[in-house]
Amino acid sequence: MFIKICGITREEDALLAVALGADALGFVFAPSKRQVAIDRVRDITRRLPPEILTLGVFRDELPDRVVDIVHRAGLGGAQLHGHETAAQTREVRSRVPLVVKAFAAGHPGLSDLGNYGADMVLVDSATPGSGQVFDWSLAEDAPRSGHRVLLAGGLTPDNVAGAIHRVRPWGVDVSTGVEQAPGVKDAVKLRAFIENARVAAPATEEPDDAEAPSPLYDWEEDRSS
């Protein structure tokens, strides 16, 4: 089970999440209570182990700006969380190591994932970062063949196992559900979330397309080159 902790604003939270077993961290550059400066993110990413995937989260930003921030902040990729077109998503992906494209559950773009060229797809609530749980049945129909599906939207330590059993995603993404205040993570909630997600992991499946590339492998290769 791939676990991403999003909305990181502090170095101590980043290091704690990694120590507890998170696979990826997200840093929000879109307007948000959790928005962080490029210099701060760069200082944090320099302290992280190279195997940790770091993503900048953007919403309706110009591709050139996304690419510039990813490189300046020392990030491993971009998460596009707005109304980015397939062409814009492909442009970003051609210039950064890895791209996650986010859609609200039930969005028509979920039926056209191949055209976006993203390494992972994130299925979220209609209001990202709100901490609101959406109808998980809307995510059950997200295409799986050849796609790594991350589930977000109102996940908490208490409901993550049920969400995993219901939706069977490749990974989960949490922000609000492990906070004590916006941008400040709660150590107890972080530990419980990661542990509960790991316990539920045996019920999940890998994408059934054997030809699908491993995004983490591609990211490591690009980072080392």
CORMO-V991434 format. One record per residue. N is the residue number from 0. RES is the residue in three letters. PHI is phi in degrees with one decimal (NA if undefined). D_CENTER is the distance of its C-alpha to the mean C-alpha in Angstrom with 1 decimal. Layout:
[[N | RES | PHI | D_CENTER] [N | RES | PHI | D_CENTER]]
This chain:
[[0 | MET | NA | 12.8] [1 | PHE | -83.5 | 9.5] [2 | ILE | -123.4 | 8.2] [3 | LYS | -115.7 | 5.5] [4 | ILE | -106.1 | 7.5] [5 | CYS | -107.3 | 6.8] [6 | GLY | 74.5 | 10.1] [7 | ILE | -72.6 | 11.8] [8 | THR | -126.0 | 15.2] [9 | ARG | -127.1 | 17.5] [10 | GLU | -59.9 | 18.2] [11 | GLU | -63.8 | 19.5] [12 | ASP | -71.4 | 16.3] [13 | ALA | -62.6 | 14.3] [14 | LEU | -65.9 | 17.2] [15 | LEU | -65.6 | 17.5] [16 | ALA | -58.7 | 13.9] [17 | VAL | -65.6 | 14.5] [18 | ALA | -62.1 | 18.0] [19 | LEU | -82.8 | 17.1] [20 | GLY | 114.6 | 15.0] [21 | ALA | -65.8 | 11.3] [22 | ASP | -94.5 | 9.9] [23 | ALA | -149.2 | 7.2] [24 | LEU | -127.9 | 7.4] [25 | GLY | -116.1 | 6.4] [26 | PHE | -121.8 | 9.7] [27 | VAL | -88.9 | 10.8] [28 | PHE | -106.6 | 13.6] [29 | ALA | -74.1 | 14.2] [30 | PRO | -54.8 | 17.0] [31 | SER | -172.0 | 16.1] [32 | LYS | -64.6 | 17.6] [33 | ARG | -106.3 | 14.8] [34 | GLN | -63.8 | 15.4] [35 | VAL | -127.7 | 16.3] [36 | ALA | -83.4 | 18.7] [37 | ILE | -58.0 | 18.2] [38 | ASP | -61.7 | 20.8] [39 | ARG | -65.5 | 19.3] [40 | VAL | -63.4 | 16.0] [41 | ARG | -60.3 | 18.1] [42 | ASP | -63.8 | 20.2] [43 | ILE | -72.8 | 17.3] [44 | THR | -62.8 | 15.8] [45 | ARG | -66.2 | 19.4] [46 | ARG | -94.1 | 19.7] [47 | LEU | -94.9 | 16.9] [48 | PRO | -61.0 | 17.6] [49 | PRO | -64.2 | 17.0] [50 | GLU | -79.0 | 15.2] [51 | ILE | -81.0 | 12.2] [52 | LEU | -79.3 | 9.4] [53 | THR | -115.7 | 8.9] [54 | LEU | -127.6 | 7.2] [55 | GLY | -89.6 | 9.1] [56 | VAL | -102.2 | 8.3] [57 | PHE | -126.9 | 11.3] [58 | ARG | -137.9 | 13.3] [59 | ASP | 56.1 | 16.4] [60 | GLU | -96.5 | 17.0] [61 | LEU | -64.1 | 19.5] [62 | PRO | -52.9 | 18.2] [63 | ASP | -59.9 | 20.6] [64 | ARG | -68.0 | 19.2] [65 | VAL | -59.0 | 15.6] [66 | VAL | -61.5 | 17.0] [67 | ASP | -61.7 | 19.3] [68 | ILE | -67.3 | 16.9] [69 | VAL | -55.2 | 14.5] [70 | HIS | -71.1 | 17.7] [71 | ARG | -66.7 | 19.4] [72 | ALA | -87.9 | 16.8] [73 | GLY | 69.8 | 16.5] [74 | LEU | -90.0 | 12.8] [75 | GLY | -87.4 | 11.6] [76 | GLY | 174.0 | 10.0] [77 | ALA | -127.4 | 9.0] [78 | GLN | -113.9 | 6.6] [79 | LEU | -97.8 | 9.5] [80 | HIS | -117.1 | 9.8] [81 | GLY | -122.4 | 13.5] [82 | HIS | -102.0 | 16.4] [83 | GLU | -59.1 | 16.0] [84 | THR | -77.4 | 18.4] [85 | ALA | -60.5 | 18.2] [86 | ALA | -64.9 | 20.4] [87 | GLN | -65.4 | 18.4] [88 | THR | -64.1 | 15.2] [89 | ARG | -63.9 | 17.5] [90 | GLU | -62.7 | 19.0] [91 | VAL | -61.7 | 16.0] [92 | ARG | -63.1 | 15.1] [93 | SER | -74.2 | 18.7] [94 | ARG | -125.2 | 18.5] [95 | VAL | -131.4 | 15.3] [96 | PRO | -64.9 | 14.3] [97 | LEU | -154.9 | 11.0] [98 | VAL | -132.8 | 9.4] [99 | VAL | -108.6 | 6.7] [100 | LYS | -106.0 | 8.8] [101 | ALA | -99.0 | 8.4] [102 | PHE | -135.8 | 11.7] [103 | ALA | -70.0 | 13.5] [104 | ALA | -55.2 | 15.0] [105 | GLY | 87.5 | 18.2] [106 | HIS | -64.6 | 17.5] [107 | PRO | -62.6 | 19.9] [108 | GLY | -62.5 | 17.4] [109 | LEU | -65.9 | 16.1] [110 | SER | -90.3 | 19.6] [111 | ASP | -132.5 | 19.4] [112 | LEU | -61.7 | 16.2] [113 | GLY | -58.4 | 18.3] [114 | ASN | -74.6 | 19.5] [115 | TYR | -84.0 | 16.2] [116 | GLY | 70.1 | 15.9] [117 | ALA | -82.5 | 12.1] [118 | ASP | -81.0 | 11.0] [119 | MET | -141.1 | 8.4] [120 | VAL | -120.6 | 8.5] [121 | LEU | -110.7 | 6.7] [122 | VAL | -104.4 | 9.7] [123 | ASP | -129.2 | 10.2] [124 | SER | -74.5 | 13.5] [125 | ALA | -69.6 | 15.7] [126 | THR | -122.8 | 15.3] [127 | PRO | -58.3 | 11.7] [128 | GLY | 80.1 | 12.0] [129 | SER | -82.1 | 15.3] [130 | GLY | 77.5 | 14.8] [131 | GLN | -87.5 | 16.7] [132 | VAL | -78.8 | 16.7] [133 | PHE | -105.8 | 17.2] [134 | ASP | -69.9 | 19.4] [135 | TRP | -62.4 | 17.5] [136 | SER | -62.7 | 20.1] [137 | LEU | -69.7 | 18.6] [138 | ALA | -91.2 | 15.6] [139 | GLU | -64.4 | 18.0] [140 | ASP | -93.1 | 19.2] [141 | ALA | -60.6 | 16.0] [142 | PRO | -56.8 | 17.3] [143 | ARG | -110.7 | 16.6] [144 | SER | -61.5 | 19.0] [145 | GLY | 77.6 | 17.4] [146 | HIS | -124.6 | 13.9] [147 | ARG | -97.1 | 11.0] [148 | VAL | -100.2 | 9.8] [149 | LEU | -101.6 | 6.9] [150 | LEU | -105.8 | 8.6] [151 | ALA | -135.1 | 8.2] [152 | GLY | 100.5 | 11.3] [153 | GLY | 74.6 | 13.8] [154 | LEU | -73.2 | 12.9] [155 | THR | -140.8 | 15.3] [156 | PRO | -57.3 | 17.0] [157 | ASP | -79.4 | 19.7] [158 | ASN | -111.7 | 18.0] [159 | VAL | -64.9 | 15.1] [160 | ALA | -64.1 | 17.7] [161 | GLY | -63.8 | 19.2] [162 | ALA | -64.3 | 16.1] [163 | ILE | -64.7 | 15.4] [164 | HIS | -64.7 | 19.1] [165 | ARG | -78.7 | 19.2] [166 | VAL | -93.7 | 16.3] [167 | ARG | 58.1 | 16.0] [168 | PRO | -78.1 | 12.4] [169 | TRP | -76.0 | 11.4] [170 | GLY | -156.4 | 8.6] [171 | VAL | -129.8 | 7.6] [172 | ASP | -134.3 | 5.5] [173 | VAL | -135.0 | 8.3] [174 | SER | -137.9 | 9.9] [175 | THR | -58.6 | 13.4] [176 | GLY | -68.3 | 14.3] [177 | VAL | -123.5 | 14.6] [178 | GLU | -108.3 | 16.4] [179 | GLN | -101.8 | 20.2] [180 | ALA | -160.7 | 20.0] [181 | PRO | -54.3 | 17.5] [182 | GLY | 84.9 | 15.8] [183 | VAL | -120.9 | 17.7] [184 | LYS | -81.5 | 16.4] [185 | ASP | -105.4 | 18.8] [186 | ALA | -60.8 | 19.6] [187 | VAL | -65.7 | 21.0] [188 | LYS | -66.2 | 18.2] [189 | LEU | -58.5 | 15.6] [190 | ARG | -59.9 | 18.0] [191 | ALA | -64.9 | 18.7] [192 | PHE | -61.9 | 15.2] [193 | ILE | -65.0 | 14.5] [194 | GLU | -63.3 | 18.0] [195 | ASN | -67.5 | 17.9] [196 | ALA | -67.0 | 14.9] [197 | ARG | -64.2 | 16.6] [198 | VAL | -62.4 | 19.8] [199 | ALA | -78.7 | 18.6] [200 | ALA | -56.1 | 17.1] [201 | PRO | -57.9 | 20.5] [202 | ALA | -80.5 | 20.3] [203 | THR | -95.1 | 17.4] [204 | GLU | -131.8 | 18.1] [205 | GLU | -75.5 | 16.9] [206 | PRO | -54.9 | 17.0] [207 | ASP | -86.8 | 20.7] [208 | ASP | -96.2 | 21.1] [209 | ALA | -64.4 | 22.5] [210 | GLU | -85.6 | 22.2] [211 | ALA | -64.3 | 18.4] [212 | PRO | -72.7 | 17.3] [213 | SER | -83.6 | 15.1] [214 | PRO | -63.4 | 12.2] [215 | LEU | -68.0 | 12.5] [216 | TYR | -64.7 | 16.2] [217 | ASP | -61.1 | 16.1] [218 | TRP | -63.5 | 14.1] [219 | GLU | -64.0 | 16.6] [220 | GLU | -64.4 | 19.4] [221 | ASP | -65.1 | 18.6] [222 | ARG | -65.7 | 18.2] [223 | SER | -81.3 | 21.5] [224 | SER | -88.9 | 23.4]]
